[in-house]
Amino acid sequence: MLTRQRKQHLLELLKRDGQIVAKLLSEQLGLSEDTIRRDLRELAREGLLQRVHGGALPASPAMAPFAARQGISSDAKPAIGRAAAAMILPGQVVFIDGGTTAVQLVRQLPADLRATVVTHSPSIALELVEHAHVEVIMLGGRLFKHSIVGVGAAAIEAIGRVRADLYFMGVSGLHPEAGITTGDFEEAAVKRALSNAAATTVVLASPEKLNTASPYLIAPLAQVSSIVVNADVDDALLAPYRALGITVTLA
């Protein structure tokens, strides 16, 4: 089997099975593990999969810059935002992450809602400028232009001074084994700090993020209380998350 054919076969298996185990595949194909691992490394460099210990998982398309992500799952995100917005109770202090789905969340907040939103996202803060009854607290830090959010030591220090009721987290990847992941080391640290400072963490998961992984771990799924997903997601895809005791809200 030529290298190109072998790589195409690997991608087809990944799409079919949702993962690749290098040892098992080398036995099935009669190839060395080194050959399989080399192919996986090269495919990972092309952004076609995410390498993990022992094999590979599907790469998340949510690794694209903010502007490009606005066109991904554009039909699903408003519904997810609407369902998430309904979770916020009057008087609560809420962390809201950056990202295109989070923008949809704040656009769905009731006009009469009185609450406090704490965010490291200028995009989220701007969306709330005309919301008369929502107090907005912005966290500082270095602007991570890819996601348009603040990151770094200043952001994490500020987060440590807040105790929130809810945290609506945006992620690049969500996988039953790989946990919740994103594409930047510092951004992962900020998301982890936000989750640790909130009583409840809710993940906003548009369909393309389920069962995918990105390079940097935010936290294991045990950190997550609830996932908000689009209503037409296959129930079999959601079963592993429910089995972990996570509440799945269909939008």
Secondary structure, DSSP 8 states (H G I E B T S, - for coil): --HHHHHHHHHHHHHHHS-EEHHHHHHHHT--HHHHHHHHHHHHHTTSSEEETTEEE-B-GGGS-HHHHTTTTTTHHHHHHHHHHTT--TT-EEEE--SHHHHHHHHTS-TT--EEEEES-HHHHHHTTT-TTEEEEE--SEEETTTTEEESHHHHHHHTT--EEEEEEE-SEEETTTEEEES-HHHHHHHHHHHHTEEEEEEE--GGGBT-B-SEEEE-GGG-SEEEE-TTS-HHHHHHHHHTT-EEEE-
